[in-house]
Amino acid sequence: MSNPTLTIRVTAPDGITPKPKGSLRHVGNGRLVEQVAGSKPWRATIALAARQAINASTWRTATGAVRVQAVVDLPRPKTNRDPLPIRRSSGDSDKHSRNILDALSDAGVYVDDSQVTDLRIVKRYADGAPVGASINVTCLEQS
C-alpha cells in the first residue's frame, strides 16, 4: 500500500506573490513584526489552499514523519534575464520553506513542522505559468 499524499496547488491572487518568511524584528512594547512585507498574506494563502485540498480529500492530520516537496513559481522581475532566481530579491530557499511549512501546520496538514524529515524546495520563475506553489506532502510512517 502506498503512503498517503496530499497535493496542494497554490495560485497567488492579485497583489500577493510568494514570499519567504522573514526574521522577526522587535519594534517596542514587546511587539515583533515580520521584516518581509507580504510574508503573512502569502502564508495565509498557502494555508487556505491546504485546507481546501484537505477538504477535497481523505487526508487526516499527520502525526508521524512526513516528506514535503514544493516548487515555488516566482514572478520574473522585468529587468532580470537570469535563467534561475538566484538574486537576493527572490528570497532564500530555506526561508521560503519556513513560510510553507508554517502554513501547512496552520492548516492542520500535520501537527508540527518538526515532523518534516524529508524536505525539497525548488524555486523557479513562473514564465507563463501561474505564480504560486505546488506542494506535495507524503506520510512516511503511519500512526
C-alpha positions as CSV (number, residue, x, y, z in Angstrom):
1,M,0.0,0.0,0.0
2,S,1.4,3.4,-0.9
3,N,1.7,6.2,1.7
4,P,-1.0,8.9,1.6
5,T,0.0,12.0,-0.3
6,L,-1.7,15.4,-0.2
7,T,-1.3,17.6,-3.3
8,I,-1.8,21.3,-2.9
9,R,-1.7,23.9,-5.7
10,V,-1.5,27.5,-4.5
11,T,-2.2,30.2,-7.0
12,A,-1.2,33.6,-5.8
13,P,-4.1,36.0,-6.0
14,D,-3.6,39.5,-7.4
15,G,-1.4,41.6,-5.2
16,I,0.2,38.6,-3.4
17,T,3.3,36.9,-4.5
18,P,5.4,34.0,-3.0
19,K,7.4,35.5,-0.1
20,P,10.0,34.0,2.2
21,K,9.4,34.1,5.9
22,G,11.4,37.0,7.3
23,S,13.1,37.3,10.6
24,L,11.2,39.0,13.4
25,R,12.1,42.5,14.4
26,H,11.4,44.0,17.8
27,V,9.5,47.3,17.5
28,G,9.0,48.1,21.2
29,N,6.4,47.2,23.9
30,G,7.0,43.5,23.3
31,R,5.8,43.7,19.7
32,L,7.5,41.7,16.9
33,V,6.9,42.3,13.2
34,E,7.9,40.4,10.1
35,Q,10.7,42.0,8.2
36,V,9.5,40.8,4.8
37,A,6.4,42.7,3.6
38,G,3.8,40.3,2.2
39,S,5.0,37.3,4.1
40,K,1.8,36.9,6.2
41,P,-0.6,37.2,3.3
42,W,1.3,34.5,1.3
43,R,1.3,32.2,4.4
44,A,-2.4,32.7,4.7
45,T,-2.9,31.9,1.0
46,I,-1.0,28.7,1.4
47,A,-2.9,27.7,4.5
48,L,-6.3,28.3,2.7
49,A,-5.2,26.2,-0.3
50,A,-4.1,23.4,2.0
51,R,-7.4,23.4,3.9
52,Q,-9.3,23.2,0.6
53,A,-7.1,20.3,-0.5
54,I,-7.7,18.5,2.8
55,N,-11.5,19.1,2.5
56,A,-11.4,17.6,-1.1
57,S,-9.5,14.5,0.0
58,T,-9.4,11.8,2.7
59,W,-6.3,13.4,4.3
60,R,-6.2,13.2,8.1
61,T,-3.7,15.4,10.1
62,A,-0.4,13.6,10.0
63,T,1.1,12.7,13.4
64,G,4.2,10.9,12.2
65,A,7.1,11.7,9.9
66,V,6.3,13.4,6.5
67,R,8.0,14.4,3.3
68,V,7.3,17.8,1.8
69,Q,8.2,18.7,-1.8
70,A,7.5,22.2,-3.0
71,V,8.0,24.1,-6.2
72,V,7.7,27.9,-5.8
73,D,6.9,29.7,-9.0
74,L,8.1,33.3,-8.7
75,P,7.3,36.3,-11.0
76,R,10.3,37.2,-13.1
77,P,11.4,40.8,-12.5
78,K,11.2,42.9,-15.6
79,T,15.0,43.6,-15.7
80,N,16.1,40.1,-14.9
81,R,17.3,37.7,-17.6
82,D,18.9,35.1,-15.3
83,P,17.6,31.6,-16.1
84,L,17.1,30.8,-12.4
85,P,16.0,33.0,-9.4
86,I,19.4,33.4,-7.7
87,R,19.2,37.1,-6.9
88,R,18.6,38.3,-3.3
89,S,15.2,39.7,-4.3
90,S,13.8,36.2,-4.9
91,G,14.4,35.2,-1.3
92,D,16.3,32.3,0.2
93,S,15.0,28.8,-0.4
94,D,15.2,27.9,3.3
95,K,13.1,31.0,4.2
96,H,10.5,30.1,1.5
97,S,10.4,26.6,3.1
98,R,9.8,28.1,6.5
99,N,6.8,30.0,5.3
100,I,5.4,27.0,3.6
101,L,6.0,24.6,6.5
102,D,4.4,27.0,9.0
103,A,1.3,27.5,6.7
104,L,0.9,23.7,6.4
105,S,1.0,23.4,10.2
106,D,-1.6,26.3,10.5
107,A,-3.9,24.4,8.1
108,G,-3.7,21.1,10.0
109,V,-1.8,19.1,7.4
110,Y,0.5,17.9,10.2
111,V,0.7,18.7,13.9
112,D,4.1,20.5,13.8
113,D,6.7,21.2,11.2
114,S,9.3,19.2,13.3
115,Q,7.6,16.1,11.7
116,V,9.1,17.1,8.3
117,T,12.1,14.7,8.0
118,D,12.5,15.0,4.2
119,L,12.3,18.4,2.5
120,R,12.8,19.6,-1.0
121,I,12.3,23.1,-2.2
122,V,12.7,24.3,-5.8
123,K,12.3,28.0,-6.7
124,R,11.9,29.0,-10.3
125,Y,10.4,31.7,-12.5
126,A,6.8,31.1,-13.5
127,D,7.4,32.3,-17.1
128,G,3.9,31.8,-18.3
129,A,2.7,29.5,-15.6
130,P,0.6,30.9,-12.7
131,V,2.7,32.5,-9.9
132,G,2.3,30.4,-6.7
133,A,3.4,27.0,-5.5
134,S,2.9,23.3,-5.9
135,I,3.2,21.3,-2.7
136,N,3.1,17.5,-2.1
137,V,3.1,16.2,1.5
138,T,3.6,12.4,1.9
139,C,3.2,10.5,5.2
140,L,6.4,8.4,5.7
141,E,5.0,6.5,8.7
142,Q,1.5,5.6,9.6
143,S,0.4,6.5,13.1
